[in-house]
Amino acid sequence: MKDQFLAVVKQRIQRAGAGDLLTWLEDTDFYTAPASTRFHLCKEGGLLEHSLNVYRRLIWLCEAEYGQVSDAFHETVAIVSLFHDFCKIDFYKPEWKNVKVYQEKGSKVDNGGRFDWETKLGYSVDERFNYGYHGPKSVFLIERFLRLTPEEAAAVSCHMGAFDRNPNDFTISNAFEQYPLALLLHTADCLASFIDENERV
């Protein structure tokens, strides 16, 4: 999967600083980190897999909305989708957790049925760089290497939609109205997280 990621970055992103960004990634856990602690792709390499899933979904959405994606816009699509969750780099730590595994012949019973306890590798949050909201932190990390356009910065900053905002905060809807790419990235992120990466489907 790392090879796929590198191939897309090298083929699609020609912006100054891309090489330095890739060098930095080698010194982080980006290629091995989970995408979350429990919601989607809570496994080694989950963040990388999620980034590629969002990239594929965003290409699909942009083509459905606008037709053929130009090379220039494809660079933008690659940047915002592949790098949108940089805030999760060096953010999680592995830990062993006791979890209930439900099975017909489990030795214990609760409202969910028969189960046994098993020790499994999981993850918890270990924030080492407190910056604020999820999206703006990713913008900051990307811009250490690449200069983002206002549309790209808004898309990454707002990709969580209302999930990390307070009620009556209309900054997200305002950004979606001004920058349709922001809405498309948010939608691609949701499709990847809740459909492509949903193990229950």
C-alpha positions in Angstrom: 0.0 0.0 0.0 2.9 2.3 0.7 4.0 1.8 -2.9 0.6 2.9 -4.2 0.7 6.0 -2.0 4.2 7.0 -3.2 3.3 6.3 -6.8 0.3 8.7 -6.6 2.2 11.4 -4.8 5.1 11.2 -7.3 2.9 11.1 -10.4 0.3 13.6 -9.3 2.0 16.1 -7.0 4.6 18.3 -8.6 4.4 21.2 -6.1 7.6 22.5 -4.5 8.2 20.7 -1.2 6.7 17.4 -2.1 10.0 15.6 -1.8 10.7 17.1 1.6 7.3 16.0 2.8 7.9 12.4 1.7 11.3 12.5 3.5 9.5 13.7 6.7 6.9 11.0 6.4 9.7 8.3 6.6 10.5 9.6 10.1 6.9 9.3 11.3 4.4 6.5 11.9 2.2 7.6 8.9 2.6 4.3 7.1 1.9 2.1 10.1 -0.5 4.2 12.3 -4.1 3.2 12.7 -6.9 5.5 11.3 -8.7 5.6 14.7 -8.8 3.9 18.1 -12.1 2.2 17.5 -14.3 3.7 14.7 -12.6 2.7 11.4 -9.4 0.9 10.4 -8.1 0.5 14.0 -5.2 -1.5 12.8 -1.6 -1.2 11.7 -1.5 0.7 8.4 -5.1 1.9 8.8 -4.2 5.6 8.3 -2.4 4.9 5.0 -5.3 2.7 3.8 -7.8 5.4 4.8 -5.9 8.1 2.9 -5.9 6.0 -0.3 -9.6 5.2 0.2 -10.4 8.9 0.5 -8.3 9.7 -2.6 -10.2 7.1 -4.7 -13.6 8.4 -3.4 -12.7 12.0 -4.0 -11.6 11.3 -7.6 -14.9 9.5 -8.1 -17.0 12.3 -6.6 -15.1 15.0 -8.6 -15.6 13.1 -11.9 -19.3 12.6 -11.1 -19.7 16.3 -10.3 -17.3 17.9 -12.9 -16.5 15.3 -15.5 -12.9 14.6 -16.4 -10.4 15.9 -13.8 -7.6 18.0 -15.2 -4.0 17.3 -14.3 -3.9 20.6 -12.3 -7.0 19.8 -10.3 -5.9 16.2 -9.9 -2.9 17.6 -8.0 -5.2 19.4 -5.7 -7.4 16.3 -5.2 -4.3 14.2 -4.4 -3.0 16.7 -1.9 -6.2 17.2 0.1 -7.2 13.6 0.1 -3.9 11.9 0.8 -2.8 14.4 3.4 -6.1 15.4 5.1 -5.5 13.3 8.2 -1.8 14.3 8.9 -3.1 15.3 12.3 -3.1 11.6 13.2 0.6 11.2 12.5 2.4 10.2 15.8 -0.9 10.6 17.5 -1.7 7.0 18.6 0.1 4.5 20.7 -0.3 0.8 20.7 -1.6 -0.9 23.9 -3.0 -4.2 24.8 -6.7 -4.3 25.7 -9.1 -6.8 27.1 -12.1 -7.1 24.8 -15.2 -9.2 24.9 -15.4 -11.8 22.1 -19.0 -13.0 21.7 -19.4 -16.6 20.7 -21.9 -19.4 21.1 -19.8 -21.3 23.7 -18.5 -18.3 25.7 -17.9 -18.9 29.4 -19.5 -15.6 30.5 -22.9 -14.0 29.8 -24.1 -10.4 29.6 -26.9 -8.6 27.7 -25.1 -9.2 24.5 -24.9 -12.9 24.9 -22.1 -15.4 25.7 -18.5 -14.2 25.5 -15.0 -14.7 26.6 -12.4 -12.1 27.4 -9.4 -11.9 25.0 -6.4 -9.7 25.0 -5.9 -7.9 21.7 -3.6 -5.2 20.5 -5.4 -1.8 20.2 -4.6 1.9 20.3 -5.1 4.9 22.5 -4.5 8.6 21.9 -1.1 9.9 22.9 -1.2 13.5 21.6 2.3 14.9 21.4 1.5 18.0 19.5 -1.6 19.8 20.7 -2.6 22.3 18.1 -6.4 22.5 18.2 -9.0 21.2 15.9 -8.3 18.1 13.7 -8.4 19.8 10.3 -6.5 22.9 11.1 -3.7 20.8 12.6 -3.4 18.9 9.3 -3.3 22.2 7.4 -0.4 23.3 9.6 1.5 20.1 9.1 1.0 20.1 5.3 2.1 23.7 5.0 5.4 23.0 6.7 6.3 21.6 3.3 3.7 22.6 0.6 2.0 25.9 0.0 -1.8 25.2 -0.1 -4.3 27.3 -2.0 -7.1 28.8 0.0 -9.5 26.1 -1.5 -7.1 23.3 -0.5 -6.6 24.7 3.0 -10.4 25.1 3.5 -11.0 21.6 2.3 -8.5 20.0 4.7 -9.5 22.3 7.6 -13.2 21.5 7.2 -13.1 17.8 6.1 -14.6 16.7 9.4 -17.8 18.7 8.7 -19.7 19.3 11.9 -18.1 16.3 13.8 -15.6 18.5 15.6 -17.5 21.8 15.9 -19.8 23.3 18.4 -23.6 23.8 17.7 -24.4 27.1 16.0 -20.9 27.2 14.5 -21.6 28.0 10.8 -17.9 28.2 9.7 -18.2 24.7 8.1 -21.3 25.4 6.1 -19.8 28.8 5.0 -16.7 27.0 3.8 -18.7 24.4 2.0 -20.6 27.1 0.2 -17.5 29.0 -0.8 -15.4 26.0 -1.7 -17.3 23.0 -3.1 -14.0 21.0 -2.9 -14.3 21.2 0.9 -17.7 19.5 0.8 -16.5 16.9 -1.7 -13.5 16.0 0.5 -15.8 15.7 3.6 -18.2 13.5 1.6 -15.3 11.3 0.3 -14.0 11.0 3.9 -17.4 9.9 5.1 -17.8 7.4 2.3 -14.4 5.9 2.9 -14.9 5.7 6.7 -18.5 4.5 6.9 -18.8 2.4 3.7 -15.4 1.3 2.4 -13.9 0.7 5.9 -17.0 -0.6 7.7 -16.4 -4.2 8.7 -20.1 -4.8 9.4 -21.2 -4.3 5.8 
